[in-house]
Amino acid sequence: MPHVVTENCYSCRFTDCVSRCPVKCFHIDALRVYIDPDVCVDCGACIPACPVKAIYDVIDMPEDKENWITKNRIRSKALPVVTEKQSSLQTAAARRMQLGF
């Protein structure tokens, strides 16, 4: 089962997860990252790397986050691949605090 980036990534766009990924499955827009489920090899290396706990294995995903499976599939196909860690957004520290991390 692939992994999915959920709403916690919004306004953060920490890319620590990208630097841990052994394949090129992460895609990026102006506000967050997404995982292409067709490329993800289900290694799980990205999960502990995310400082805002935005990434789930589909099998462990809470029901209220299941809509992110489709969002990641659709958005990842329309966005560029990101393969290296980038600077987080200026709003990232405040968002992380808001999320309690």
Secondary structure, DSSP 8 states (H G I E B T S, - for coil): --EEE-GGGTTT---HHHHH-SSS-EEE-SS-EEE-TTT-----THHHH-TT--EEEGGG--GGGTHHHHHHHHHHHHS-B--S-----TTHHHHHHHHT-
